Every structure is written in structure tokens, then in C-alpha cells.
Amino acid sequence: MTFEAGRSDVLICGGGLAGACMALQLRRELPDCRVTVVEPTTRPLPEACHKVGESSVEIGTHYLAEVLGLRAYLDAEHLPKNGLRFFTGPRDRRGVSERTELGPSEKPIVPSYQMDRGKLENDLRARMVEAGVDLREGWVVREVALSETDDDHVVHVAPSRRGQDAGADAVALKARWVVDATGRRRLLQRQLGLVRPNGNTQNAAWFRVAGRVKVGQLVDGEDARWHGRDHDDSRWLSTVHLTGPGYWVWLIPLSTGFTSVGIVADADHHAPPSFGDEAAARAWLAAHEPALAARLEGEAFADFKRLENYSYGSARCFSDARWACVGEAGLFVDPLYSPGSDFIALSNSMTIALIREDGERGAPDPRRVALFDDLYRTWADQLVRTLAGNGHILGEADVFGAKLWWDYYVYWSFMAPLFFRRAFDLPVERLEAFGDVGKRYDRLNERAQALFEAWAELKTHELSPGRRFTPLPMFPSVLADQHLELLKERTAEETLVRVRADLAPTEGLLAELVLLALQGVGPAGAPELARRVGLARWGLPISAERVAAEGLPRRERVQQLDPLARDLERALGRFPKQDASLAELMQRAGLPSGAMRAAQAG
């Protein structure tokens, strides 16, 4: 690329996490690119009480650590994360030790982090300046005049009220590319009328307290069995979720010594005003999570924030007219699985791929733009399908455990490999193949989520009643293998072969979950479950031998199961013996008792 005085190749509106990461990635991958970032706030940003969004998972971690080269910094300045950990059900008991714990039994090999957003963004801004980014703190973008030709876009900026140059005049900046990273302000989305509802109507409130609030502090110290599971005192490093019907509460430790606490609830079960200020939040916790409420007595809230109806979609996030909306400036789904930095990673990397192509060809390929936009927004839609409407599931430990097994498996089988192996850099024709495979995963996921919802509402029997720990992932297991696969060096083409091959075992996993759900709802609920989800039309590969195995003695039965079925059972347990056989349950559900036809997932 060539440069002109007084203009930028890329102007980023917003210098928060998405904008700062975009700027650093541009300087690493396109070092000749002239980058300007316009950000209304000025340093120093308050640590610990700046923004929510402290937890990362695999894609976001890989992006920060490897793509941006921040692994040593993250190891030194932030906390290692011990996976996602959930304490849920049974619905009639609220004590943490009486619930089922769903989470890793040992520290994950594939890393992730708990990050203090104030500290992180302070440090990222310093790195931007050091990398040669034109960072304009204390300035705010007032308007973007998008060019309809090959001319530069014009971005009108003015001093923010908090800026150090409050007396300065407004100026117009020119740039070939404009990237909206303004977060929930959604500058371009609103300007272009692209904001869309996505059907996820949930609400949240959160606050920080000084010091460590560990989940172990919520359980009597005399409970040796419960505390003994945490043999290396690493449970508190997880993103801890305390879940119940229609809600979950998070506990996230921060490197600055603070603890982030949040309440998330769906409007069907909990009206947002019920926890909308500090007093209401304390009362709500006393009613739903009394052990945590007691632990927080006397603890001052360092801040308090709330968001109603926080989730939203978009009609478009990338354009061949040389603009893009990244991170929360484009869309936001849900915080349950900590996917915020994943969306930043994917939207930033796709945008930079388009900027690179523009520099090489003189324009981004409209086909690539359309593919990126479809893949990105479809991923968001599928995550909405995965995370919305879970009110009944969150209070049912066995159904939620099965759902987590599925959700992890699909994430590690398709979307994570796509990002780790930079599939977005493939030629358009090969990228289309990824999209076709993705649609097949999407179809399977839609069926699985419908199954979990119906199972939770209709259940009459419980998997392994009294079970207190479900290891996710369990080592060794098929699920753990999918996780560790992310560490292997593979080309994008090899990854395409792998994710296509993984469709068959993913389909087999769904078949095993159907068998669990039928046993969970019993003979009375089987017809209704089948009707709600359209089970007879799925054509899942359940063989007569698999069904017959349920009646065999234990050793013979286990020998008949494939590795995936065995590992699923090792993690989740079995149903107690029931009056109706599995064959009878399938018959009541309108399914053939013999081999079902080969599945057609597409």
C-alpha cells in the first residue's frame, strides 16, 4: 500500500478491546499500513472496574496469545483460567455442595485466561503507540461519510468532553477503510439501519468487589469430600457459574485482586428490575444464591452496572465498500460461554483479510465479503440458538451436562479449527466448502438444542441421581481428544478434510443424546418429545445392535458401545433401570426398533 499525508489506510473508530487488537494485528500483519485509532476516553483507565468481559475461551485466547503475540504478557500479567465450571441442580436444593459440579478435573492443556479489562486496555494502548499507531485519545467520531466510489471515506471527529483537547476544533480525517469498533454505540450499524433483534431477551447486572470471592468459601470447610476434589486449589481460577431455573451467576477472579460478580437471567423467569441496583441485587442473591449473598455481606461494591435486553444481531457486518463492524459494534450474543473475545478475533481477522486483498487486488472480492458476512452472522445466529431459551435446562444438571458435552464438541470440531488454521485465508472456492460443511453442523446443532429444551421440560427420570461431579472434559476421552486436536499443526486444507470427517461422529453423538433424552422423559414423555422436535424425520444412525446392547450384562454391554458412547456415559452416568426398555421407548417415540436409515444431515 502507498500512503498520502493527512490520510490513513485504516481508521478505527474506538480503541477498546476490539479496536486496540485490530490496530495491533494490522501493524503485525500489514506493517506498511497506516492506522489511526480514534478513542474518546483517555488513560489511565481504571483497573478492575472498567468493563465487563474478562474471561476468554479457546479462539479468543489463541488470537491474543498467538496472532497478536501476547502470550508472555498474558502469562505474566493476568490469571490462567481453569476452564468453565458450573454448579447446577437439583432444583429443590440450593447448597453449592449439593449441586452437580460440571467442569474440568484438571487444568486444561489448551490455555485460556481471566483478564482484567482495565489493565489489559491500558497496556494495549501503550503497545499501539509503540507499534506506530496514530492513537487519538480524547476524540470521538461524530459522523462517518462513507464513499460510494473508490474515493476515501471521510470521518468527522471532535474532542470528547473528557478529552484533554476539549478546546480543539473538529476535524475531518480521510481513510480508505473505516472499521467501527465503537462497541454498543454501534455507530455504523445505527447510521445504516443494520441493527436487528435476535430473539435472545436476557438481562444482566454485574459488579466488582475487592479481594477473592472463591466458590470454595461458599461450602462448609468440614465437607472434606467436596473440597478434596480441588486437590491443587485451582477451582477458583475457573469462570464459575452458579445456575438455576432461568438464571446464572458468574464469579471471575482478576489479577488485580478483585472479583467480578454478575447476574444473568431471562425475562421469562426474572424481571430485570429484580436485580437492577445494588440493594436489589443483594436481595436477589439472598433469595437465589444465599451462600454467595452471605459471603458478600459487608463487601463494598466497587462499581455496579446493568444491561437490559443485552443481545442483538445485525443485517451486515462486512462490506465490499471498505467498511466493517467488529466486536460489539456489529453484534453481541450472550456471555454464558465467554465468546466475546472469540467474536473480536474472528471479525478482526476477517476484516484484515479483506484489507489485505484490497491492497493486493485494488478491491476486496465481493464473493469473499459475502462469504465472511454469512459465516460470521450465521455463527452468531447458531450461538443464539445454543444460548437462548435455556431457562429450564440451567436447573437440570443431567440435561445441562449433556448439552455442555455437545456444545463443547461442536465448538472444538468446527469453529475453533476454522480459526486456528486460518481457513478465512483460503481461496474463495475452498472457503465455500467450509460454508457448506458449516451448514451441516448448523442443522445438527438446531436439532440438538431443540432436544435439550424438550428433554428438560418433559423429564421424569434423572441420570445417575445423587451424582456430584461431572468431569468436562474427562481425560482421556473423545471429547478431550477434540480439545487437544486444536494444538496440532494442520493446514487449512487438512482442517477442511478433518471437519468434514468429524460430521459422522457428531451425528453419532446426537444419536446417543436422543437415547439419553428418551430415557430421561420415560414412556409417557417419549411421544411428546418426538412430536416437539420432529424426531421421526431426523433419520439418525441408531443401529439395532446399539439398542439391543442396553439389555446385555454390564461387561458385554460396554464392549458393544463405541468410544464416543462410552466416554459420554463415563462423564454423565447412566439412568437407573426403568420399566420400559430402550426399544419400547423408541417405539413410543415412533422410531423403528431396527436400524434407522443413514442420516442426511445436510
N, C-alpha and C positions, 0 to 999 in steps of 0.2 A: 504494500500500500504506500501511497505517497501522501504527504501532508501539506496543508496550507496554513499560514499563520492565522491565528484567530479562530480556528475551527478544530473540531475533533473528529476522529473516525467513529468513536462511540461515546455517546453521552448517556450516563446512567443517572436516572432520577431517583435518588435515595441511596444512602450509604450505610444502611443497616446490614444485617447478615447477608441477605441475598445480593445487594448491590456491592458490598465490600468484596465478597467472594467472587463475584463476576469480574470486578476490576482486577483482582489478583490473578485470576485464571487467564484473563486476556493478556496480562503482562508476561505470564509464563509461556503461553502457547502462541501468542502473536506479538512478540517483543517489539516490533516496529509500530504497533498500533497505538495511536494517541488516544488516551482515555481520560475523560472528565467525569467526575462524580459530584453531584450537587446534593448536599445534605443539610437540612435545616437545623439540626442540633449540633452543639459544639462540645468538644472534650473539656474536661474529663466527664465521661458518662458515669452515673452512679453504679457501683458494683452491687450485685446481688438483688437489687430492686429495680432493674432497668426494664427488662422484657421477659415474658414467659417464652418457653421453647428451649429448655435446657438439655433435653435428652435426645441422643442420636441413636439410630439403628444402622444396619449394615451399609446401605447405599450412601447415606449422608456421611457416615464415618469414613468410608473409602474415598469419598470426594474430598473431605477436609484433609485427611491424612496423606493420601497418595496423589490425588490430582493437584491439590494445592501445596503439597509438600509440608504439611503442618504436623506430621506425626510426632516429632521430637517435642514440639511446642505443646501439643495436647498431652503427651505423657508427663511433661514437667509441670504444667500449669493447671490442669484440670483432672477430674477424677475418672478412673476406669469404671465402666459400667458393668454390672453383673447381670446383664440381660433384663428382660421384662419379667416381673413377678406379680402374681395375682393371688389374692386371698378371697375366696368366694364360697357362698352357700355353706351348709344347707340353710334354707330360707328362715327356719324357725330358731336359729342360733346365731348370735351376733359376735360372740367372743372370737378374737382373731385365732387363737389356738384351736378352736373347734371347727374352723373352716378348712376347706381343702386348699392347700398351697400348690399353685401351679407355677413352676419356674425351673431354672437350671439347678442341677445338683452340684455343679462345679463351675468354676469360672470359664466363660466362653473363650474358645480359641480364636474365633473371628472377633476382633475388638469392636467396642463402641465406648462412648464417653458420656459423662454428665458434665455439662458445660455451664459456667456462669456467663450469661449473655452480656452483662455489662463489661466484665473483664475481657471477654472474647472480642467484643466490638471495639473497645478501646485499642486492643492490641492489633486488630485487623486494620484499623485506620492508620496506625503508625507504620505498619508494613506496606500499606498502599502508598504512602508518601515516599517511603524508602525505595519502592519499586518504580517511582516516576509517574505515579498517577496524579493528575491535576485535581486535587481534592478541595472542593469549595464548601467548607463548613460554614454554618450560619446563613446559608442561602436556601431559598425554597423555589421550586419550579411552580410558576403561576399558570403557564399555558404552554401547550405544545402545538405548533403549527406544522402538521405533517405534510410533507411534499407529495403531490400526486404524480410527480415526474421523477427524473433521475437527479433533480437538484437536492441540496441538503435540506434536512428538517431544520426548523427554527424553534429554539426553546427559550422562552422568556422566563428569566429568573429575577428574583428580588431578595433583598435582605429579609431574613426571618425576624420575627420580633425578639427572638432570643439570640440573634446573631451579633457578632462583635462589630459588624459594619452596618449597624442599623441606619446610619445616615447616608449610606451609599445609594446611588441611583440604580434603578432596574436596568438590566442589560439583556440583550438577545444573543444567544450562543447558537452556533451552527454545528451540525453534526450529520454525518452520513447515516448513522444508525442511532436510534433512540431506544433505550431499554428502560421500561418502567419497573422500578424496584421500590415503589413508594408504600408497599405494604397495604394495609387495609384502606388507605386513602384511595387506592386503585384509580390513579389519575387517568390513564388511557382507557381503562375499562368503562369508566363513567362517561368520559368525553365521547367515546364511540358507541355507547349504548350496548356494551357487551356483557354486562353483569347479568347472571342468571341464577335463580334459586336451584338448589339441587336436592331438595327433599329431606335433608338432614336437619331437623329442627331441635337442636340441643343448646344448652346454655351452660356457662361456666363462670366460676369465680375463683380467684387464687390470691395467695399472699405469701410472704416470706417471714420467717422467724429466725432470730439469731440462735446459733447452736445446732447440734444434731438432734433431729427427731427420728429415732430409729424404730422400725416396726417391732424389734425385739423388746423395746421399752413398753409395748402395749400388752405384753404377755407376762404373767407371773413368773418371776425368776425361779420358782420351785418346779416349774414344768420342765424337767430335765430332758424329756424325750423331744419336745418341740425345740428347745434351744440347742440340743445336741445335733440336730440336723445341720446347724450352721457352725460346723466344726472349725472353720477358719475365719469366722466373724466377717463374712463378706455379703451377707444377706442385705444389709443396709445400703450397699452400693448399687443395688438394683433400682430400676424405676418401679416402685412398689405401688400396686393398685389394690385398694380395698373396695370390693364390688358388692352390690346388692341390687335388688329389682329396680331397674331404671336409672342406676347411678353408679359412678365410681369416683374414688378419691385418690389423688396421687400424693406420693412422698418422694421428693427428689433431693438428694444431698448436693451441695455446691462446694467448690474448692475454697471459697472464701469463708466457709464455716457456717453459712446459712443453710436453711432447709426450705425448699419450695413446697407448698401445700396447695392443692387445688381440688375443687368440687366440680364434677361434670354430671349433668342429669338431663334426661329427656323431658320434654314438656308434658308428655302424657302421664308421667308419674310424679313430677316435682315441678311446681310452678316456679319460675326464676326468682320472683321476689322472696321466696322462702329462704334464700341464702344470699341475698343481694347486697348486704352490707356486713360489717364486722360482727355486729351483735346477732344478726340473723344467721350468719354463717356459723357462729359458735353454737347457737341454739339448734341449728340443723344437724351439726356434728353430734351434739349431745343426744339427739333423737336417733340418729342412724349409725354413728360410729362413736359410741360413748367412751371407749378406751382412748381414742385419739383426742376427743374433746377434753377428757380429764388430763391428758398429758400436756395439752396446750393451755390449761388454766394458769394464769399468771404470766404467760408468754406474750410480750408485746408484738403486734403485727407491724413489721417494718414498712409494709405497703398493703394495699388492697385494691384489686381490680376485678371487673366483671365484664362479661360479654354475653349478650343475648342473641340467640339465633346466629351463632358464630360462623356457620358453614355456608359456603356459596360456590357457585360454578361460573363458567364463562362460555361465551359463544365462540371465542377465539383467543389464543394466546401468542401465536406467531404469525407474522405476515411477510409476504414477499415484497411489501412496500417498505421493508427495512425497519421494522419495529417489533418489539417483543415485550411481553409482560411476564416477569419471573417471580417466583416465590408467591407470597400472599398478595402481590399486586395482580396476579392472574386468577388464582383460585385458592380455596382452603377447604379441606375435607373434615378432619377430626384429629384430636391429639391422642387417641387411645393407644395406638401402636407407635407413637412418636415419629410420624412420617414427614414432619415439616422440612427438615434438612434434606430428606430424600427428594422432595419436590424442588427445592432450591438446586440441588445437584443436577437433576435431570433438565430442568428448564434452562439453567445457566449453560450447561454443556451443549444442549441442542441449539441455543442461540449462538454460541460461539462457533459451532459447526456451520451455521448459516452465514455468519460474518466471514469466516474463512473462505467459504465457497464464493461469496460475493467478491472478495478480494482477488480470487483466482480466475473467476469467470466474468466479472463485471456485473453480476446479478445473482442472487440466490435462485436455485432451481425451484420453481413453483411446486413441482411434484414432491420434492423433499420437504418443503414448508408444509404442504398439506398432510404428508405422512406424519411429520413430527407433531403437528397440531392434533391430528386424530389420535395418535398413540398416547400423547400426554393427557388429553382430556378424557379419553376412554379409560386410562389408568385411574384417573380421579373418579370417574363415574363408578368404576368397579370397587374402588375403595369405599365410596359412599355406600354401595350395596353391601359391602363387607361390614361396615362400622355403624350404619344407621339401623334403627329398628331392633336393637339388641336388648331392649329393656327386660324381656322375660329371660333371656339367656344369661345375663350377668349374675343372676341369683341362683343359677343351676350349675353346680360345679362339674357334673359329668358332661353336660351338653357343652358348656364353655370349654372344658378340656378338649373335647373332640373338635370344636371349632378352632381352637388355637393350633392344634396339630395340623389341621387342614390349611389354615391361613399361613402358617409358617412355611409349610411345604410348598405352597403355590408361590409365595414371595421368593423363596430361595431357588425355585425351579425355573422361573421365567423372568420377572422384572429385575431382580438383583443381577443375574448373569448378563442380561442385556446391557446394564450399565457398567459392570465391572470390566467387560470385554469390549466396551465402546462400539456396540453394534450400530449406533447412530452415525458412525463414520463410513459404514458400508455404502457401496453404490446403491442408487435408488432401487434398482430392480431387486437386489438382495434384501434391502430393507423392507420391501413389500412382503417378502416371505416371512419376516419376523411378524409383521402385522397380521398375516393370515394365521400363523400359529397362535398369536395372542388372542385372536377372536375365539379360537377353540378353548383356550384356558378360560376366557371370559364366560363362555357358555357353561362350562363345568362349574365355575365359581357361582354363577347365579343359581344353579340348581342346589349347590351345597348350602348356600346361605338360606334359601327357602326351606331346606330340610332342617337346619338347625332351629329356625324360628318355629316351625310346626312341632318339632320334637319337644322343645322347651315348653310350649303351651299345652301339649297333649300328654306329657309324660306321666306314667303311673308307676314305673319301676326305676330304680337307681342303680347305676354302675357301681359295683363294689361299695355298698353302704358302709359308712364309717371310715372310708379311706381319707387319710390326712395329707398325703403328699403325692403329687403327680409330676414326675420329672420331665421338663420340656426345655430343650431336647434331652433325651436319655442317651448316654454314651455306653456302649455303641448302639447304633440303631440306623435304620434307613433315613430317618429324619436328620440325625446328626451328620450322616454322610452328605446329604444335600447341603447342609450348612458348610461343611468343610470343603466341599467342591468349589466354593467361591474363592478359596485360596490358591487354586491350581491355575497355572498359566495356560490359557487357551486363546486361540484366535477367535475373532468374531464368527468366522465361518464354522469353526469347530463348535462354537457355542450354539449356533443355529441347529446343527445336527443334534446336539445334546438336548436342547429344549424341545425339539420335535419328538425325539425318542422318549422323553420324560412324560409325554402325554398319556401313554399307555398305563404306566404305574399311577399317574394322577387319577386316571379314570378308575383304576383298581381300588385306590384309596376311597374314592367316592362310593364305590360299591360296598366296601366294608363299613363305611359310615351309615349307609342305608340299612344294613343288617343290624347295626347297633341301635339305630333310631326305631326300627320295628320292635326290637325287644324292649326298648325304653317306653314305648306307648302301649305295648301289650295288645292282646287280641281285640279289645274293644276299640282302641285308638288306631289300629293299623289301617282300616278302610278310610278313615278321615284323613290321616296323614297322607295316604296315597292320593286321595282326591285333591287335597290342598296343593300339593307340589306337582301333580300330573305324573306320578311315578311310573305308571304303565307305559308312558311314551319315552322314557329315558333310554331303554334298551341297554342297561348296564351288563357288563360281563360277569354275571354270577353263575358259576357252574353248579351242576347237580352235585358234584363231588364236594364242593365247598359247603353246600347246605347240609349234605349228609354227614359231614365231619362233625357237626355240632352234637350228634348223638353218639359219638365214639368215646371210649375211655380217654382219660386226660392225656396220657402219653401219645397214644395214636392220633388223637385229635390235633395236638400241637404239631406233630410231624406232617400232618396234611396241610397246615397253613403255610402260605408263602411268607417270606421275611417281613414284608410290609404289615401283613395282618398280625404276625406275632409281635412285632415291635409296638404296634398300636395297642394291642392288648396288654403288653408289659407295662406300658405307660398309664393307660386308663383303667385297667382292670376288666373284670367280667361281670355280667349280670348274674345274680343268683338264679338257680334253676326255677323255671316257670312252668305253669300248667300247659301252655301251648308251645309246641316245637317251632323251630325256625321255619320249617316247611309250611306249617299251619299258618304262621304269621304272614308269610309271603302269599299264601293262597287267599287269606283275608284281605290282603292289600291288592289283590287282583293280578299278582305276578305269577308267571309259570313256575312250577316246582322243579322243572328240569333246567337245563342250560338255557340261559337267555341269549338272545342273538347278540352278535358282536356290536359293541357300541359305536354309534356315529356321533361323535362329539361336535362335529362342525355344524 
